[in-house]
Amino acid sequence: MADLDHAWLKWRAALWPLGGTVLGLVVMPVAIEQYPEVFKESQWILPVSVLFVAACWVAPLFFHERAMRSWNWSRKKFGLIVTLVGVIILSGSCFYGLRGLYHLHVQHLEERLAQN
């Protein structure tokens, strides 16, 4: 049983991004082709799926043992401050990047629907 727990701890950081990538590259395109009436005209499907896949890539960083140790209040508050500042800067950068991607997507979708 201990070997199974050790194997799970070793592979869980890789399984989140792998699952997100499979979802983004395989599951979503298949769903879009099978249900075009739901997905083709929706302006939210791309931003939501990109956000979900990005969350699958970022989540292991928050649950890694080193990240958990840096958040430990009993050790040093400096680690927590650095971590929070990093998360805020990364979140702000992602927000502005995804906002730009969303506006480009909406513009492309409106042009595409106008052609049809």
TADAHU-V304032 format. One record per residue. RES is the residue in one letter. PSI is psi as a letter, one per 40 degrees, with the letter a starting at -180 (* if undefined). NEAR is the number of other C-alpha atoms within 8 Angstrom. D_CENTER is the distance of its C-alpha to the mean C-alpha in Angstrom with 1 decimal. Layout:
RES;PSI;NEAR;D_CENTER + RES;PSI;NEAR;D_CENTER
This chain:
M;d;4;31.5 + A;d;5;30.7 + D;d;6;29.8 + L;d;7;27.3 + D;d;8;25.7 + H;d;8;25.7 + A;d;8;24.2 + W;d;8;21.4 + L;d;8;20.6 + K;d;7;20.8 + W;e;8;18.4 + R;d;9;15.8 + A;d;10;13.8 + A;d;8;13.8 + L;d;8;13.2 + W;d;12;9.7 + P;d;11;8.5 + L;d;8;11.5 + G;d;9;10.7 + G;d;13;7.4 + T;d;9;9.5 + V;d;9;12.4 + L;d;10;10.9 + G;d;12;10.0 + L;d;8;13.3 + V;d;8;15.7 + V;d;9;15.2 + M;d;10;14.2 + P;d;9;17.0 + V;d;8;19.4 + A;d;9;18.7 + I;d;11;19.2 + E;d;7;22.5 + Q;d;6;23.7 + Y;g;8;23.3 + P;d;9;23.8 + E;d;6;25.4 + V;d;8;22.3 + F;d;10;19.5 + K;d;7;21.5 + E;e;9;22.6 + S;h;7;19.6 + Q;e;9;18.1 + W;e;6;15.0 + I;d;8;13.8 + L;d;9;12.2 + P;d;11;10.4 + V;d;8;9.2 + S;d;10;8.1 + V;d;9;6.4 + L;d;8;4.6 + F;d;9;4.2 + V;d;13;3.7 + A;d;9;1.7 + A;d;8;2.3 + C;d;12;4.5 + W;d;11;5.4 + V;d;8;6.1 + A;d;9;7.7 + P;d;12;10.5 + L;d;8;11.4 + F;d;8;12.3 + F;e;8;14.2 + H;i;9;16.0 + E;d;6;19.7 + R;d;6;20.1 + A;d;10;17.6 + M;d;10;19.5 + R;d;7;22.7 + S;d;10;21.9 + W;e;10;21.3 + N;h;11;24.6 + W;d;7;27.0 + S;d;5;30.1 + R;c;5;29.7 + K;h;9;28.9 + K;e;10;27.4 + F;d;6;26.8 + G;d;10;23.8 + L;d;12;22.3 + I;d;8;23.0 + V;d;8;21.6 + T;d;10;18.3 + L;d;8;18.1 + V;d;8;19.2 + G;d;8;16.6 + V;d;8;13.8 + I;d;8;15.5 + I;d;8;16.0 + L;d;8;12.4 + S;d;8;11.3 + G;d;8;14.3 + S;d;8;13.7 + C;d;8;10.2 + F;d;8;12.0 + Y;d;8;14.9 + G;d;8;13.2 + L;d;9;11.3 + R;d;8;14.6 + G;d;8;16.5 + L;d;9;14.5 + Y;d;10;15.0 + H;d;8;18.7 + L;d;8;19.2 + H;d;10;17.8 + V;d;9;20.1 + Q;d;8;23.0 + H;d;8;22.6 + L;d;10;22.5 + E;d;8;25.5 + E;d;8;27.4 + R;d;8;26.7 + L;d;8;27.9 + A;d;6;30.9 + Q;d;5;31.9 + N;*;4;32.0
